[in-house]
Amino acid sequence: MKNNFIKIIDVSHVYKTEETESGVEALSGVNLSIEKGKFTVILGKNGSGKSTLAKLMNALLLPSKGVVLVKGVDTRDEPSKWEIRRVTGMVFQNPDNQIVGTTVEEDVAFGPENLGVEPVEIRRRVDEVLDTVGMKEYSNVSPHFLSGGQKQRIAIAGILAMKPECIVLDEATSMLDPMGRKEVMAVLKKLNREEKITIVHITHNMEETCMADRVIVIDDGKIAACGTPSEVFSDVKKIKSLKLDVPQVTELLYELEKEGLDLPRGVLTVEEALKAIAGLKRGIPGR
C-alpha cells in the first residue's frame, strides 16, 4: 500500500548475550504496517518486544532477519540512516535523557543545528514548535525547573524542530503524573489531527490506547492482536490472558455481561456505556 509510512516484513531481532550462544529473541517473524497520518498504539506487557520494535522503526536497531522500510527506504542502508532518524523522530521514557540545552529554546534548537539548518530558520522553527506544544513562555527557562509533563513536551518540541513526518514514543508517558500524561496526550492528538504527523505511541495506559486509530498488541515478540481499540478490547478474555488490562468501562460491561446482561462488546467510553445500559431489553436477573 502506498499509504504505508513504515513497513515491517518478516522481522526477527536477537540480542546477543555472553550467557547463550544463540542469544535472546525479542521479536519473531513480525509483519505489520504503520499507516501514514494515523495514530497507532503498541500495547504489550514488559518484555514483550515493544521497545525493540520502536527502535527498529527509527534505525536505532537493525533487524537480525527481515526488512524494515521507512518511506520505502531499507533501514540497513547506512547512507540513509540519518535521514530515516530525521523523518521518524523518537521520544523516550525519561525526558531528562534527551535534554541537552541549558535553556528550553537552546535545547529545542540542538537538533536543527546539527542538521545544518540556517540560524534564521532555526529561530523560526523554535518559536513555531514551542507555540505548538504550548511552551513558548518557557523559552528562556532551564529545562530542569520544569515538571515531567513539561519536559516531555520540550522533548517532543525538539523532535518537531527537525520536521519529522512520524514520531515514535517509547513509553513516554509512563513516568508522568496524571496531569503530565494529559498534557502530553493533548499535544500528540493535536499533532496528529492538525499537523497530520504519524504517531506511534507505546504505552501501558488503557485510556491512552482508546485515543488511537489502531492498536497493535505484542506478546512474546509476536503480534497477538491488531485492530481498532473497539475491536481489540471486544475480546476481554484474550487481552486478560496476555496479562494486560482493559479500559475500566470495558471491564464494567464485561462483568455485567457475565451476570447475564445482553450488552455490546468493545465499549470504551462512559457515554457509550450509558447508551448501552439504557438500551437493555431485559432487566438485571433476580437475586
N, C-alpha and C positions, 0 to 999 in steps of 0.2 A: 504493500500500500504506500502511495506517495505521501500520505499524511503522517507516516511514522517518523518521529524525530530520533528515537533510539530503537534499535532492533537487536535483540539478543538471540543468537542462534546456536542451539545445542551446546550451551556453555557449562563447563565444569571448572571449578577452581580448587586447587590443592595447596595447602600451606605446608611447606617442608619443615620438618622438625628433626631434632637430633635423636629423639626417642624412637621414632618409627621411620623406617626406610621409605615406606610408601607415602608418608605424610598424612595430613588430616584433610579430608574432603569437606569443604564448606558449601559448595554448590555442585549439583549433579544433573547434567542434561537439561538445563533451564532454557526454555523458549518463551519469549514474551516481547511485546512491542509497547513503547511509550508513545502515545499519540500526541502530535503537536498541538499545543494550546489547551490541553486538558490538565485537570488536577487529579493526579494519581497518588493514592496512598498505598504504601507497602507495609504490611502487618505481619507480625510473627513473634514468637517468644524469643527470649535471649538465646543466642547461639544458633538461631535458625538459618543464618546466612544473609540477613538483611543488609548489614553494613558492608559485607563483601560485595553484594550486588550493587550498592550505591557507588563504591569505589571503582568498580568496573565501568560504570556509566561515565565516569569522569577521567578515565585512563590513569587513575592513581594505582590501579592494579590491572594487569593484563590476564586474560583467561588462560588457564592451563590447557583447556581444549575448547573448541568452538570459536565463534566470532562475535565481537561487539561492534556494531556500526552506529556512529553518531553523525547524523545528517549524511548517511551513506559512506562515511569515512571509517575505515578499519582502525580501531584504537591501537593496533600493533604497528601502525605506520608512524615511525619515530618522528619524521619531519612535521607531522600534523598534530603532535601531542599538545603543544601549547595552544593551538587554535581550538582543539577539542575542549580544553580546560577553560578557554575563554567563553565559548558558546554554552558550555554546561558548567555553571558555577556551583560550588559546593559549600554548604554551611554545616558546621559540625555541632556536636552536643554541647561543648563548653565554649562559649564565645570568647573567653579570655585567651584561648589558644589561637584565635585569629586576629586579635587586636595587636597592632604594632606601632601605632602612632601615639604621640603624647597628647594630641587633641583629637576630637571627633573628625574634624574636616581633614586633618593630616592623615588619619587612619583610612578614611574613605578614598583619599587621593592616591594611596600607595599602589593600588592595582593598576590604574591607568598610567601612572608614572612609569611603572615597569614595562608597560606595553609601548612606551614611547609616544604617548599622546601629547599633543601640544599643550603648554600651560594654560592658554586661554580656554581651550576646550575642556581641560581638567576642571578648571574653576566652574565652568558652566555645568558640567556633569555632577560635581559635588553638590552644588546648590540644588540641582534638579532632584537627585536621588534622596537627599536629606529631606526635601519637601515631600517626596513620595512616601517615605516611611514615617513622616511626622516628627522628625528630629532636627529640623533646621535651627531651632532656637538654642540647640546644644552644640553648635558648630565649634565653639572655642573652649568647650568643657573637656576636661580629661576623662576618657572613657572609664577610668577606674572609679569614678564617682557616680556612675550610672547604675541603675537597677539591672537585674538579669535580663528582663524583657527589653529594656532599652539597649543593652549591649548586643543582644541578638538582632535587634533592628539595625544597629550600626553594622554588624557583620553582613546582614542582607544588603545594606546600602553599599558596602564595599564591593560586593559581587555585582550589584546593579550598575555601578560606575564603569564596569568593564563591558557593558552592553551585552549581557548573555541572552540567549533565547530560551534557556532552561535553567532552573535552579533545583538542585538535589539537596534535600535537608536530611541529614542523618541524625534522627532523634534530637533535633534542635530545640524542642520544647520540653524535653524530659527533666531538665534541671530547674525549670521555671515554676514560680508560684502561679495560681490561677489567673491573676491579673496579667502577669507576663505572658502566659500562654495566649490569653485573649488578645493582647496587643500584637503578638507575632502572627497569629492566625488571621487577624483583620488585615494585616499588611499582605499576607500571602494571597488571600482572597481578592484583594484589590489588584495586585499584580497580575493575577490570573484572569480576572474578569475584564479589567480595564486596559491593561498593557498587553494582554494575550501571551504572557510568559508561561511556558510549560512548567508545571510544578510537580516534582516527585518528592513526597513527604513520607519519611519513615517514622513511625510513631507507635506507641503502645496505647495512646489515648483514644477511647472509643468515640467520644464526642467529636474529636478532630476528624476521625475516619468518616463520620457521617457527612462531612462537608465535601467529600471527594466526588469526582465524576466516576471514578473507577477504583476498585480495591483489589489488590493482589495479596494473597495470603501465602507466606512461605513457611514450610515446615521441614526441618532436617535437610535443608539445601534443595528442596524441590517445590514447585508450585502446587499448593494444596487447594486453592480456590481462586476464582477470578470473576469479577462482575461488578455491577453497581453496588453501592452499600446495601440497598434493599435486598438485592439478590443474594449477596454473600451472607448477610445476617438473617436471612429467612431460614437457614439451616442452623439453628442454635445448637443442636446436639453435636453437629460436626465441629463447629467453632470451639465449643467447650472441650471436645475431645482433643483439640490441638493445644490445650492449656491456655486458651485466650478467653477474655471476657467478651460480652456483647453490651451494646448500649443499655442503660437502665430501663428505658421504656420498652425496648425489645424483650428484655428479661422479664418484665412485669407481665406483658401479654403472653409470653411463653408459659409462665407459671399459671396464668388464668386458663390458658388453653388446656393444660394438663388437668385442671379441675373440671373440664368438660364444657367450657365455653367455646362457641364457634367464632373464633377470631382470626383475622388475616395474619399472615407471617410477614416478616421484613418491615414492620412498622418501626420508624426511627425517631419520630418527634412526638411531643406531648399532644400537639394538635391532631395528628393522625390517630393517636391512641384514643383520644376523646371521641373522635368521629366514629372509630371502630366500635367502641363500647356503646355509644349512643345508638348504633345501628344493629345491636344484637337482636336476633329474632326470638331468643328464648332467655329466660332468667337464670340466675345462679341456682344450681341444683340444691334441693332441700337438704338440710343437715339432719 
